[in-house]
């Protein structure tokens, strides 16, 4: 998953909830909201909208119970699960990472976190009956890869290449939404293109962590390749993603070319990568919006 930042220090721990999780419900809720990385919520919820837009055949499909349930789950509970389990098993690593100092919140043993993570992992059992069976494997895939990425014994995030490959989990919400609405699975080229995009996005986000990860002995695709070759790896992933989408619809391919273009620009410009990294939530939102509007155009005018 994208290597994201966390707020550190005792002051923030007090603000978002006490160190031992004994704060009141409001304090604990604020802590969990911060832990869920609000600026990254659309990384999971946005693909739901894209999947629905390309699966829908009528306006009614856009507002079905399945759509509302999936969007709600991947907007907040799925993010609590994904980043909560990441924080639990990265506690020692994050303490030594300066990137974790001023963006989100740092896990310091709050008891509410494992409880919330478990609850969010089990929540799909409640709404599975509202979805077509084709959507179930995508949710299972998301939960399995989300746990395996951070938690031992697999802990893919510390295994070069597997850390990148496992981040295909970010297309799972789109797959679930498409299957729930269309009753069938998305095109293989769309799955391939989305998976490659997620691999590039994850590995690009790991570039600012190369030195801190090396300091703490963590091996990732980025630490093995080094900064320059990691740029090249991301560029190749994003170029292949654009080709896959272009094989489906040339305009999709042209849109996705923004990513290899950007990685070349960042690699050759005098812009710090840790600064450029924070452009991507906005860039991804814009690209996702264009993708979604393209699908909706077919619903309304196709």
N, C-alpha and C positions, 0 to 999 in steps of 0.2 A: 504494500500500500504506500501511498505517498508518505514520505518521511516528514512529518509535520511538527510544528513548534509548540512548546508548552511554557506557560508562565511558571517561574520558579520563585523560591524564597518563602520564608515563613510568613511574610506579610500577605502574599497571595493565598497561601494555605489558609490563613485566618479568614480572608475575605470570602473564599468559595466554600469553606467548610473546615471543620477542625481536623487536625492531623489524625485523630483516632476515629473520625466519623461520628462524633457525638453531638455535632451541631444540630440545630432544629431542622425541620423539613424544608423550610425556605432556603436555608443555607446549603443543605445537601442538594437541593434541586438546582440552585445556581452553580454549584460545583459541577454537577453532571452535565449541565448545559455547556459550561466552558470546556469540559473534557471532550464533549462531542464535536468540537471544532466547527462552530457555526459557519465559518467562512468556507468550509469544505462540504457543507451539507448537500449542495447540488451535485457533487461528484457521484453520489449514490441516487439521490432523488431525480436529478436531471435525466439520467438514462431511462428512468421509468417513462418520462414524458416522450422521449424520442421513440421508445419501443411502442408506446400506445399510438403515437402519431402515424407510424408506418404500418401498424396492424389494423387500425380502425377502418371500417367501411362506411360508417354512418356517424352522425353527430352523437347518437345515443351511445355508441361505443366509447366515446371520450369521457363520459360521466358515469360509467358503470360502477357497481360496488367494488369490483375487482380493482379498478383503477384507483379509486379513492383509498382502498385498504393498502395497496402496494405503495402508493405515493406517501401515505402517512407513515408506513413502517420504515421505508428507506430514507425518509426525511430526518427522523430523529432516533427511534430505537435502534436501527441498524448502525447508526454512527456511534451511539453509546457502546454497543457491542464491539464494533471494530476497533475503536480507539481506546476503549476501556481495557480490553485484553492486551492491546499493544502497550499501554502505560503500565499495567501490572508487571509484565515480564521485561520491560525496559527500564525499570526503576533505577537500577544501578548505572546503566549506560547514560540515561538522561541527566543524571547528576553531574556528569563530567562534560556535557555537551553545551557549549556557550550559546548555540542556536536555540536552546530551550529556555532562554532567560526572559523573553518579553513578548511572546505571542499568545500562548494558551495557558493551561494550568498543568502543574507537575504533580503526579501521583506520589503521595507520601504515606501510603498505608491506610487510607480511609476505607473503613469496612463497607461503606455503601457501594463501592465500585464493583467488587466481585458479585455482590448481590444483584446489582443493576445489570451487569454483563450477563449473568445467568438468566435473569428474567427476560432480557431482550432476545437472547438466543432461543428461549422456549416460546416466546410470543407467537411465532408463525403457526404453532400447533393450534392456536385459537382460531386463526382465520384461514387455514388450509381448506376447510370445507367451502369457502366462498370462491375459491379459485379452481380453474380447470386443472386437471392432473398434469398437463404439460408444463405448468408453471412451477410445480413442486421441485423438480430436479435443480432448477436454477437457484431456488432459495437454499436448498441443501448445499449446493456448490458454493454459494456465497459464505454460508456459515462454516463449512469445512475449510475452505481456503483462508477465511478470515482468522480462524483459530490456528491453523497450521502455520500461518505466516509468522505469528508472534510466540506461540506457546510451544514448549518442549513436548515431546521429543523431536518433532520435525523441525520447528522453528526455521522456516524457509528464509526468513530475512537475514540469516547468517550464513546462507549457502549461495555462493555466486551463481548466477543465472536463474536458479529456482526462485530467488527473491523477486526477480523481474517477471518470470513466467507466471508465478502465483498471483500476480496483480491483475490477471484477467478477471479476477473476482469483481472488478468494477463494471463489467458488462453484464453481470448476472441480473441486476435489476431490470435492464432493458430486455434481456431474454425472458424473464418472468412476465413482464408486462406484455410483451409481444404474444407469448404463448397464451396468456390469460384472455387476451382480446381476440386473437385470430383463431385460437383453437389448434394451432400448429406451431412448429418451431421456426425461428427466423432463418433467413438464407445463410448458408455456410460462409459465403464471402463477407457478409455483415458481421458474423461472429469472429471471423479471422481478422478483419479490419479493426474491429473494436478491441480485440485482444492485443493486437500489435500496438495500437494507440496507447492502451493502458500500460503496456510494458515500457514504452518510451517515456510516458509521463512519470511513472514510478522512478525509473532510473535517472531521469533528469533531476527529480527532486532529491535524489541521494547525493548529488554532486556537492552541495554545501556541507554534507556530513563526512566527506572523505577523510579529512584530517582527524576530526573527533573520533570517528569509527576506527581509524588505524591506531589512535592513541589507546583506545580501550580494547584493542584486539579483535574487533568485529570485521569479518570478511564479507563484503558485498560485491555485486557486479561492478559497482563504481570504484571500490577500493582496489580491486584487482586490475581493472583497466586503467585507472588514473583519469584525471580530468579530461585531457584532450581526446583520448580514445572513447571515453564515455559519451562525449558530445557526438562522436561519429556513430556510436552504437544507437543513441537516441535518434539521430538523423535517419539511419537505416530503418529502424522500426517504424518511424513516422512516414517515411517514403513508401515502404511496403504497405502500410495501412492505407495511404492515399491510393495506391495502385489497386488494392482490393476493393475499396469503396468505388473507385472509378470504373472497375469492371461491372459493378452493379448499375451505376448511373454516373456519367462523366462529370456532372456538376458536383456530385458528392466528392469525387476525387479531387477536383479543383479546389473545393473548400478545404479539404484536409491537407492540402499542400501548404497551408499556413504554418503547420507545425515544423516540417523540415526547414522551411524558410526561416522561421524564428530561431531554431537552434543554430543555424549557420550564422545568423546575425549576432546572437549572443556570444558564440564562440570566437567571432572575429572582431567584436566591438570591445570597447573598454568599460563595459558594464559588468559589475560584480554579479556572479551567478546567484548569490544568496539574495540579491535585490531582484534580479530578473525572475527568480522562482515565484515571487509574490505577485507577479503580473498574471500568472497562469489561471488563478481562480476567475479573474475577469475575462481573460481570453477564452477559457473553456465555456464560460457562461454565454458569451457572444456566439461562439461556434455552435454550442448546443441549441441556442435559440434559433439560429438559422436552420439547423437540421430539423428541428421540431416544426418550424413554420413551413419548411418544404414538404414535410409529411402531411401537415394539416391542409396545405393547398390542394393536395390530392383528394382529401376527404370532402372539402367544400366545393371544389371546382373540377375534380377529376371525372 
